Amino acid sequence: MTVHTVVANALLLGALVQAVTTVVLWRRRRVPASVAAVSIGLFVMVFFEVGLGYHKRYWLHVPNVFFAGAGTMA
């Protein structure tokens, strides 16, 4: 297992924890629905990013990083 794989799995786990946490907080009315939606969207993007990397589809894997970065900065 390479360092790249370990980091990808760590990012996926972190995005999952974040998505679950924000959904719980949204259900308790602590955060707006938009926060939960962005967290779920980030998890989906990281999930596809990792999947594309595992299947060596680099033509879509690498540009997805820039899209995810731009989306989280907005």
C-alpha positions as CSV (number, residue, x, y, z in Angstrom):
1,M,0.0,0.0,0.0
2,T,1.5,3.3,-1.1
3,V,1.4,6.6,0.8
4,H,-1.0,7.9,-1.8
5,T,-3.5,5.1,-1.1
6,V,-3.3,5.7,2.7
7,V,-3.9,9.4,2.3
8,A,-6.8,8.8,-0.1
9,N,-8.4,6.5,2.4
10,A,-7.8,8.9,5.2
11,L,-9.5,11.7,3.2
12,L,-12.4,9.5,2.4
13,L,-12.8,8.6,6.1
14,G,-12.6,12.3,7.1
15,A,-15.2,13.3,4.5
16,L,-17.5,10.5,5.7
17,V,-17.2,11.6,9.3
18,Q,-17.8,15.2,8.4
19,A,-20.9,14.3,6.3
20,V,-22.4,12.1,9.1
21,T,-21.7,14.8,11.7
22,T,-23.2,17.6,9.7
23,V,-26.3,15.5,9.0
24,V,-26.7,14.8,12.7
25,L,-26.3,18.5,13.5
26,W,-28.7,19.5,10.8
27,R,-31.3,17.0,12.1
28,R,-30.9,18.7,15.6
29,R,-31.2,22.1,13.9
30,R,-27.7,23.2,14.9
31,V,-26.6,23.9,11.3
32,P,-28.4,24.9,8.1
33,A,-29.2,22.3,5.5
34,S,-26.8,23.9,3.1
35,V,-23.9,23.0,5.4
36,A,-25.0,19.3,5.4
37,A,-25.5,19.4,1.6
38,V,-22.0,20.8,1.0
39,S,-20.5,18.1,3.3
40,I,-22.4,15.3,1.5
41,G,-21.3,16.8,-1.8
42,L,-17.6,16.8,-0.7
43,F,-17.9,13.2,0.4
44,V,-19.4,12.2,-3.0
45,M,-16.6,14.0,-4.8
46,V,-13.8,12.4,-2.7
47,F,-15.5,9.0,-3.1
48,F,-15.4,9.4,-6.9
49,E,-11.9,10.8,-6.8
50,V,-10.6,7.7,-4.9
51,G,-12.5,5.4,-7.3
52,L,-11.1,7.1,-10.4
53,G,-7.6,6.9,-8.9
54,Y,-7.9,3.2,-8.2
55,H,-9.1,2.5,-11.7
56,K,-6.3,4.6,-13.1
57,R,-8.6,7.1,-14.9
58,Y,-6.2,9.9,-14.4
59,W,-7.8,12.1,-17.1
60,L,-10.8,12.7,-14.8
61,H,-9.1,11.9,-11.4
62,V,-6.7,14.9,-11.5
63,P,-9.1,17.6,-12.8
64,N,-11.6,16.6,-10.1
65,V,-9.0,17.8,-7.5
66,F,-9.2,21.3,-8.9
67,F,-13.0,21.2,-9.0
68,A,-13.2,20.1,-5.4
69,G,-10.7,22.7,-4.3
70,A,-12.5,25.5,-6.1
71,G,-15.9,24.3,-4.7
72,T,-14.7,24.3,-1.1
73,M,-13.2,27.8,-1.4
74,A,-16.4,29.4,-2.6
